[in-house]
Amino acid sequence: MLELYHAEPVANSMKVLLCLKEKGIEFTSHYVDLLRFEQHQPGFVAINPNGQVPVLVHDGATITESTVINEYLDEVFPQVPLRPRDPFERARMRIWSKFVDEYFCPALSMIGWHNMVRRVARSLNKDELDEVLARIPLKEQRDKWATIAGESFTEAQLADARRKLGVSIQRLEEILKESPWIAGQTYSLAEVNSYSMVAGVPRFFPELMNERLTPRAVQWLARMNERPAVKAALAMPNKVPEVLRTFGG
Ligand SMILES: N[C@@H](CCC(=O)N[C@@H](CS)C(=O)NCC(=O)O)C(=O)O
């Protein structure tokens, strides 16, 4: 039995939802409402002590970390392979996924938290906030929630995050000058792991990603948006009000 604990089809949850849809794997969906702090409830923390989604449970075995989950899925369900056969292309796929996890996603996340999650944190009164903070298992996440409930990130931090977004999209553009897909000749987990991060950039930062500056990245995103698996994953339930929707984990 395959179960996925996930939030809306954005950020890290979307990575795994897209992988499952590309491979056509049936799974039991467990929606975790992040805006109601279900990820910090004891029942969920017993599944993932980090108190974060996504989490895959396969025949009782629990796997966390979206990038690792996707490699696991590709190993265990080899239909529709998403890792290139060529070792060099496979290395390129992993280098890009690592870059997304360590550089691109954290920058995006800071902006997403500042624009969206901050409104949720600020809707709580002091007692409610203290109660939420006390339940967050990871110190880093606790600090992040406390930061946005207070003064939020500084202008300098946000400007640096925007700079990193620009670097990330430029890097995508450079890679796509050499090959149709990020790892090389084939669509791979490099795409699956970064679609959700790139998708919101033209809408929120049109000056960083546009036809003139980054034509290949724009075309790549258009090709991604046409994929049936992307459409199917995006059709998964989304309870976040439109006004609060943005990107970032
Ligand atoms: N490195 C983890 C990060 C997971 C993560 O950041 N999850 C976010 C949603 S995209 C989350 O659960 N946030 C809620 C919280 O931290 O309270 C992964 O790639 O799976």
The ligand as a Gaussian input file, in Angstrom:
#p B3LYP/6-31G(d) Opt

LIG

0 1
 N       13.447000      19.106000       2.768000
 C       12.036000      18.812000       2.901000
 C       11.313000      20.104000       3.149000
 C        9.846000      19.901000       3.415000
 C        9.118000      21.228000       3.626000
 O        9.730000      22.302000       3.669000
 N        7.788000      21.131000       3.695000
 C        6.969000      22.287000       3.891000
 C        5.905000      22.385000       2.797000
 S        6.617000      22.584000       1.197000
 C        6.227000      22.177000       5.209000
 O        5.820000      21.102000       5.613000
 N        6.026000      23.336000       5.862000
 C        5.214000      23.457000       7.042000
 C        6.002000      23.825000       8.258000
 O        7.245000      23.786000       8.201000
 O        5.375000      24.156000       9.258000
 C       11.539000      18.123000       1.620000
 O       12.100000      18.377000       0.544000
 O       10.605000      17.310000       1.677000

